[in-house]
């Protein structure tokens, strides 16, 4: 039937009607808040991140206190990113798998003092002297990020995080085979119940710049295009995700989110595993900047997150979590 028998506006005529017919809803349990923890910071001396308005680097004590505040507002999970002391970085990223490292100690405290689901980012870039996500081989001015040699170190990192109490480990390096290397190491050491949330389709994106400023992880030479995905490729994301699923991933992730909504939908349609999407630093800062100068209103925050959920994400890693817990 057509107009006047069919009137689509009936479904929108009041806030109450709109609420009950809403197809996509954002829930507090959908949100994962990324938190930056810096070694050597004194309590109460959190550092503002200029390129990410409203975001800070915290000491462990301050991070846990802030996590408790967010938990009271309904937050269910966090993902931890660590920053070691600059002079401890080396070519293999040793601080990343130190049992008393900044992330390992933070995991312990969060598990002792909160009921938050604790996810740990598994990578080497913040911990290596060269800033790459894997071991580096240099020869006459040329360099190569080594794949197979890196897997052992990533598995070490994941194991120390599991030993510290992480509920979920999240490898973000994009080395081939890292999921199975981590899964086998965890299982062999009695952590078969620790989940793996794999950054399955992580693109070599320009939207990461504020994050690299936040954790001082920009590579000192070259770029990450030999291991992160080409932004032009969509079918390749399916292959990456399928391999991660076969290797034992429990959750598949797309990163970034807003510029890759089609990829989120593709993975949701193709796989039965939970799908996560990372609403990354550049997406956050872009919207914050637009709000600050008056080009946008704060309503765009919810709208952008709803678009990620509507595309198929079950979980959204977002710096906006802190801004919207009181609104959903």
C-alpha positions in Angstrom: 0.0 0.0 0.0 1.1 3.6 -0.7 0.2 6.9 0.8 -2.2 7.8 2.3 -2.7 4.3 3.7 1.0 3.9 4.4 2.4 6.7 6.6 6.0 6.0 7.7 5.9 9.0 10.0 3.6 7.1 12.4 6.7 5.3 13.6 8.4 8.6 14.5 5.6 10.7 15.9 6.8 10.9 19.5 10.0 10.2 21.5 8.3 7.2 23.2 7.2 5.7 19.8 10.7 6.3 18.4 12.2 4.6 21.4 10.3 1.3 21.1 10.8 1.0 17.3 14.5 1.9 17.5 16.4 -0.8 15.5 19.9 -0.2 16.8 20.7 0.6 20.4 23.9 1.5 22.1 24.5 -0.2 25.4 27.1 0.4 28.1 28.3 -3.1 27.8 29.1 -2.5 24.1 31.9 0.0 25.1 35.5 -0.7 25.8 37.5 2.2 27.1 41.2 2.5 26.0 43.4 3.8 28.9 47.0 5.0 28.6 49.3 4.2 31.5 52.8 5.6 31.7 55.7 4.3 33.8 57.4 6.8 36.0 54.4 9.2 36.4 53.7 10.3 40.0 50.3 9.9 41.5 48.1 12.9 40.7 50.4 14.0 37.8 48.4 12.8 34.9 49.6 14.2 31.5 47.2 15.7 29.1 47.5 14.5 25.5 47.3 17.7 23.3 46.2 15.8 20.2 43.4 14.0 22.0 41.3 16.6 24.0 40.1 15.1 27.3 42.5 12.2 27.2 45.4 11.6 29.6 48.4 9.4 30.4 48.0 8.1 33.9 50.0 6.5 36.6 48.8 3.0 37.7 47.1 4.4 40.8 45.4 7.2 38.9 44.3 4.8 36.1 42.7 2.4 38.6 41.0 5.3 40.4 39.6 6.6 37.1 38.6 3.1 36.1 36.6 2.8 39.3 34.8 6.0 38.5 33.8 4.8 35.1 32.8 1.4 36.5 30.3 3.2 38.8 28.8 4.8 35.7 28.3 1.4 34.1 31.5 0.8 32.1 32.2 -3.0 31.8 35.6 -3.2 30.1 38.9 -1.5 29.4 41.9 -2.1 27.2 45.3 -1.1 28.6 48.1 0.5 26.6 51.4 0.9 28.4 54.3 3.3 28.0 57.7 2.2 29.5 60.5 4.4 30.5 62.2 5.7 27.4 65.7 4.4 28.4 64.4 0.8 28.9 63.4 0.4 25.2 65.5 -1.9 23.1 65.5 -3.6 19.7 63.3 -6.5 20.8 60.9 -4.6 23.1 62.0 -6.3 26.3 59.8 -4.1 28.6 56.7 -5.5 26.8 57.3 -9.0 28.3 58.8 -8.1 31.6 56.7 -9.7 34.4 56.9 -6.5 36.4 56.2 -4.3 33.3 53.8 -1.3 33.4 51.0 -3.2 31.7 51.5 -6.4 33.8 51.4 -4.4 37.0 48.3 -2.4 35.8 46.5 -5.6 35.0 47.1 -6.9 38.5 45.7 -3.8 40.1 42.7 -3.6 37.9 41.8 -7.2 38.6 42.3 -6.8 42.3 40.4 -3.6 42.7 37.6 -3.6 40.1 35.2 -6.0 38.3 36.1 -4.6 34.9 36.9 -7.0 32.1 40.6 -6.3 31.5 41.9 -6.5 27.9 45.6 -6.0 27.1 47.0 -4.7 23.9 49.7 -7.1 22.7 52.4 -5.4 20.6 56.0 -4.3 20.6 55.8 -0.9 19.1 55.7 1.2 22.3 58.6 -0.9 23.7 61.1 -1.1 20.8 63.8 1.5 20.2 62.8 1.6 16.6 59.0 1.9 17.1 58.0 -1.0 14.8 55.6 -3.8 15.8 58.2 -6.6 15.2 61.9 -7.3 15.2 63.9 -5.3 12.7 66.6 -6.5 10.4 68.8 -3.8 8.8 71.2 -4.2 5.9 73.0 -1.4 4.1 70.4 1.2 4.8 67.4 -1.1 4.0 65.3 -2.6 6.8 62.8 -5.4 7.1 60.3 -6.1 9.8 60.8 -9.9 10.6 57.6 -11.9 10.8 58.4 -15.4 12.1 61.1 -14.3 14.5 58.6 -11.8 16.1 56.0 -14.4 17.0 57.9 -15.8 19.9 58.1 -12.4 21.5 54.5 -11.6 20.9 53.6 -14.9 22.6 55.8 -14.0 25.5 54.0 -10.7 25.9 50.6 -12.3 25.8 51.6 -14.9 28.4 52.9 -12.4 30.9 49.6 -10.5 30.5 47.6 -13.7 31.1 49.8 -14.5 34.1 49.0 -11.0 35.5 45.3 -11.7 35.1 44.2 -10.3 31.8 40.8 -11.6 30.7 41.5 -11.0 27.0 44.7 -10.4 25.1 44.5 -8.4 21.9 47.4 -8.8 19.4 47.6 -5.6 17.3 50.9 -6.2 15.4 49.5 -7.8 12.2 52.3 -10.4 11.9 51.1 -13.5 10.1 50.6 -16.4 12.4 50.6 -14.5 15.7 47.2 -15.8 16.8 48.2 -19.4 16.7 51.5 -18.7 18.3 49.7 -16.9 21.2 47.0 -19.6 21.5 49.5 -22.4 21.7 51.6 -20.6 24.2 48.7 -19.7 26.4 47.3 -23.3 26.2 50.6 -24.9 27.0 50.9 -22.8 30.1 47.5 -23.4 31.5 45.7 -20.3 30.1 43.4 -22.0 27.7 40.5 -19.8 29.0 42.2 -16.5 28.2 40.4 -15.0 25.2 42.1 -13.6 22.1 40.7 -10.5 20.5 42.6 -10.2 17.3 43.1 -7.0 15.4 42.2 -9.0 12.3 41.7 -6.2 9.8 44.0 -3.4 11.0 44.6 -0.9 8.2 47.7 1.3 7.6 45.6 4.3 8.4 46.3 8.0 8.7 43.8 8.1 11.6 46.4 6.8 14.1 48.5 9.9 14.4 47.1 11.1 17.8 47.5 7.7 19.3 51.2 7.5 18.2 51.7 10.9 19.9 49.9 9.6 23.0 52.1 6.6 23.5 55.2 7.7 21.6 55.1 4.8 19.3 55.8 6.3 15.9 58.4 4.3 14.0 61.8 6.0 13.8 62.2 4.9 10.2 59.9 3.9 7.4 56.3 3.0 8.0 54.1 0.0 8.8 52.6 -0.6 5.3 54.5 -3.9 4.9 52.4 -5.5 7.7 49.3 -3.3 8.2 46.6 -3.6 5.5 46.3 -1.4 2.5 43.2 0.9 2.9 42.1 0.1 -0.6 41.6 -3.6 0.1 38.3 -5.1 1.3 38.4 -8.8 0.2 41.8 -9.2 1.9 40.1 -8.4 5.3 37.9 -11.5 4.9 41.0 -13.6 4.4 42.8 -12.1 7.3 39.8 -12.6 9.6 39.3 -16.2 8.4 42.9 -17.1 9.2 42.6 -15.6 12.6 39.4 -17.6 13.3 41.1 -20.8 12.2 44.1 -20.1 14.4 41.9 -19.6 17.5 40.8 -16.0 17.8 37.7 -15.6 19.9 36.9 -12.1 18.7 37.7 -10.4 15.4 38.4 -6.7 15.2 38.4 -4.0 12.5 40.5 -0.9 13.0 39.8 2.0 12.3 36.0 2.0 12.5 34.3 5.0 10.9 36.2 4.9 7.6 35.8 1.1 7.4 32.1 0.5 8.2 31.9 -1.7 5.0 34.6 -3.9 6.5 32.8 -4.3 9.8 29.6 -5.3 7.9 31.5 -7.8 5.7 33.0 -9.5 8.8 29.7 -9.5 10.5 28.0 -11.2 7.5 30.8 -13.7 7.0 31.6 -14.9 10.5 29.8 -16.1 13.6 32.4 -14.7 16.0 31.9 -11.5 17.9 33.0 -8.5 16.0 34.8 -5.5 17.6 35.6 -2.2 16.0 38.2 0.4 17.2 36.9 4.0 17.0 40.4 5.2 16.8 42.2 8.3 18.1 42.0 10.3 14.9 38.3 9.7 14.6 37.9 10.8 18.2 40.1 13.9 17.9 38.4 15.0 14.6 35.0 15.0 16.2 36.2 16.6 19.4 37.8 19.4 17.3 34.6 19.9 15.3 32.6 20.2 18.5 35.1 22.6 20.1 34.8 25.1 17.2 31.1 24.8 16.8 31.0 22.9 13.5 29.4 19.9 15.2 27.3 19.3 18.3 27.8 16.6 20.9 25.0 14.6 19.4 27.4 13.5 16.7 29.2 11.3 19.2 26.2 9.0 19.7 25.4 9.1 16.0 28.9 8.1 15.0 28.9 5.2 17.5 25.5 4.1 16.4 26.8 3.9 12.8 29.5 1.5 14.0 27.0 -0.7 15.9 24.6 -0.6 12.9 27.3 -1.8 10.6 27.6 -4.9 12.8 30.1 -4.3 15.7 29.2 -6.1 18.9 31.9 -4.2 20.8 33.3 -0.8 20.2 36.7 0.4 21.5 36.3 4.1 21.9 37.7 7.1 23.7 34.2 8.5 23.8 33.1 5.9 26.3 33.8 8.3 29.2 31.7 11.0 27.5 28.5 9.0 27.0 28.1 6.6 29.9 25.7 9.0 31.5 23.7 9.3 28.2 22.9 5.7 27.3 
